């Protein structure tokens, strides 16, 4: 009985020693990414996006011809004028609300308001505009680069 208890104590101490030595994050296989909210680096935009917008690149490079994923924090009541993209823009609304409209005029009474958890796709070369709600919005955009926005 004492041998079993000593053996159990030995196994537990070896296990805890192993945990103490490998307390670092596990190494991810090549090409794998894991981000927690606190580890995402948000940057003020200095591009075509309106002032007050912040972005975080999650995966890839929007400037290169390959897949990418970014998040955008859009300021309250932002009006993103009529524009289009050269590739499909796949969007998930994470926070806030946005209204999407299609056509050449911004804004129009024919918009669809989306709330958190909503998903939409703006097809390549389709004119659309975006109206951000009173509390701002956070969206995730997945697409194929280069991410080009052409304003009308």
N, C-alpha and C positions, 0 to 999 in steps of 0.2 A: 504494500500500500504506500509506504513512504517513497519507494522508488517511483511509483506512478506520479505522486505529488511533485517530487523533485524534477522528474522528466517534464511534467506540465509547466512548472515554473521555468525550466530551461527553455522550452519552446516559446513561451510567452515573452521572456526576456530577449530571445533572439529575434522574435517578430518585432518587438518595440525598438530594438536596436536598428533593425533594417528600416523601419519607418523613419527613425531619427536621421539616418544617413541619407535617405532618399526623400527628404521633406520638400525638395524642390518640385516644381511642376513637371509632370511627365513630358518627355520629348515627343513631339508629334511627328508622324511620318511626313516625308516630303510632300508638299502640296496641300497639306491639311492646315486649317486655320480655326482657332477657337478664340472668340473675343467675349469678354464680359463687359457690361455697360461701363464700369469704371475704367476699363482699359482702352476704351475707344478715344481716339484723338480727334476732337472737333476743331475745325479751322474756320475763321471768318473768310467768306468768299471774296475773291478779288477778280472774279471772272464775269461772265455774262449774267450771272445770277444777281438778283436785286440785293442792295445793301441790307444788312441785318440777317442775311441767310448764313447759316453755318453748315458745313459739310464734314462728313467722315467717310473716308474710303475704307470699305470693309474687305474688298477683294479685288484684285486686278488693277488695271490702270485705265481710266476712262479715255485717255488720250491714245491708247494703242488699239489695234484691230484684234481685240480678244474680249472674252466675257469680263464683266465687272459688276460689282455691287457697291452702292454708296447709300448713305443716309443723308437727308437734308432736313434741317430745322428751319422752317419758314416762318417769318415774323407775322404777327396778327394783321389781318386785313390787307395782305399783300395781293396785288393784282399782277399776275404774270401774263403779259399781253400775248396775243395770238402768235403762235409759233409752231414749228414742226421739227421732227427729228428724222435723221436718215435711217435709223433702225428702230424696230419696235422698242417701246419703253414699258417695261413691266413694273408696276408700282403697287406697293402695299402701304396702306395708311396705318401708322402706328399710334399717333396721338393727334388730337385736335380734329378739325374738319376742313374739307376742301370741296369746292364746287367746280365741276369740270364742264366746259362747254366746247362745242365744235363749230367751225365756220370762220368766216373772215372778220366778224365783229366781236369786240370785247367791251363790256359784257353783254349778255343777252339774257332774256328771261328763260331761255331753254338750257338750263344747266341741271346737272344731277349732283346733289350734295351727298358726300360720303363721310362716314364716321369711322372711328378706330376699328381695325380688323378688316376693313374693306380692301378690295383688290381690284385693280383695273389695268388695262393695257391701252396705251396710245399707239396705234399702228404707225408704222413708218410712213412719212410724208403726208400725214393727216393733220390739217390745221386744228389746233385746240388752244384753249386758254385755261387758266387756273385762278380761282378766287379762294383765298385762304380765310378761314373763319376768324371770329373775334379772339380766340385763344391761341392762334398760331397753329402750326401743324408740323409733325415729323413724319416723313415718308421714307421708304426704302425704294430705290430704283435699281433694277437689274436690267442689263442690256448688253449689247455688243458694241465695243468702241470702234473707232473713235466716236465719243458722244458729242454730237454736233447739234446745236440748237439754232435754227434759222428763224428770225423774227420777220413777220410780215409788216 
